[in-house]
């Protein structure tokens, strides 16, 4: 894909091909301005998908394109990424508990 088009569209082309209304797109970008992620969020919004952004600092361009934003108030890339990992684990645990309540604990 990137070879024939560009890295800026590697994710938005996938969303265009298989994304459906009501699907959830989760995107991570420490700056919130990664063009390939922003393009994917724009395509997801066109398809009425739910967008969850994980960013750092100000939230960048993803801030306005995220239905839900987990913004780490830092400009230190390693701390932002560590926080994204922790948030991802928490989200997975919450989803698992919701989907499989008898296995929670």
C-alpha positions in Angstrom: 0.0 0.0 0.0 2.6 2.5 1.1 4.8 1.7 -1.9 2.0 2.4 -4.4 0.2 5.3 -2.6 1.9 6.6 0.5 2.3 5.9 4.2 -0.3 8.7 4.8 -3.1 6.5 3.6 -2.1 3.0 4.9 -4.8 3.0 7.5 -7.5 5.1 5.9 -7.6 2.8 2.9 -8.3 -0.1 5.2 -11.1 1.9 6.9 -12.5 2.7 3.5 -12.5 -0.9 2.5 -13.9 -2.6 5.7 -15.0 0.0 8.1 -18.7 0.1 8.9 -21.0 2.4 10.8 -20.8 1.7 14.5 -17.3 0.1 14.3 -14.8 1.5 16.8 -11.4 2.8 15.6 -8.7 3.2 18.2 -5.7 5.3 17.2 -2.5 6.2 19.0 -0.2 9.2 18.3 2.0 10.9 20.8 1.6 14.3 19.0 -1.9 13.7 17.8 -0.8 14.8 14.4 0.4 11.7 12.7 -1.0 12.1 9.2 -1.7 8.4 8.7 -3.8 8.2 11.9 -5.5 11.6 11.3 -6.5 10.4 7.8 -7.9 7.2 9.2 -9.9 9.1 11.8 -11.3 11.4 9.0 -12.3 8.3 7.0 -13.9 6.7 10.1 -15.9 9.8 10.7 -17.2 9.7 7.1 -18.3 6.2 7.8 -20.0 7.1 11.1 -17.5 5.0 13.1 -16.7 5.7 16.7 -13.2 7.0 17.2 -11.1 6.7 20.3 -7.8 8.7 20.3 -4.9 8.3 22.6 -2.6 11.3 22.4 -0.1 13.4 24.3 0.4 17.0 24.9 -2.4 19.1 23.3 -4.1 16.2 21.5 -3.2 17.7 18.1 -5.5 17.2 15.1 -6.9 14.0 16.6 -8.5 16.0 19.5 -11.2 17.3 17.1 -11.6 14.0 15.4 -12.0 11.8 18.5 -15.3 10.9 20.0 -13.4 9.8 23.0 -9.9 11.2 23.8 -7.4 9.9 26.2 -4.9 12.7 26.3 -1.7 12.3 28.3 -0.7 15.8 29.4 3.0 15.5 28.6 5.5 16.2 25.8 7.8 13.4 26.9 7.3 10.6 24.3 8.4 7.6 26.4 6.0 8.7 29.3 3.1 9.2 26.8 3.7 5.8 25.3 3.9 4.1 28.7 0.7 5.8 29.7 -1.0 4.6 26.4 0.1 1.0 27.3 -1.4 1.3 30.7 -4.7 2.8 29.4 -4.9 0.1 26.8 -4.6 -2.6 29.5 -7.2 -0.9 31.6 -9.6 -0.7 28.6 -9.0 -4.3 27.7 -9.8 -5.4 31.3 -13.0 -3.3 31.4 -14.2 -4.7 28.1 -13.4 -8.3 29.2 -15.3 -7.8 32.4 -18.3 -6.5 30.5 -18.2 -9.3 27.9 -17.4 -12.1 30.4 -18.8 -11.1 33.8 -18.6 -14.6 35.2 -14.8 -14.7 34.6 -14.1 -11.3 36.3 -12.0 -11.3 39.3 
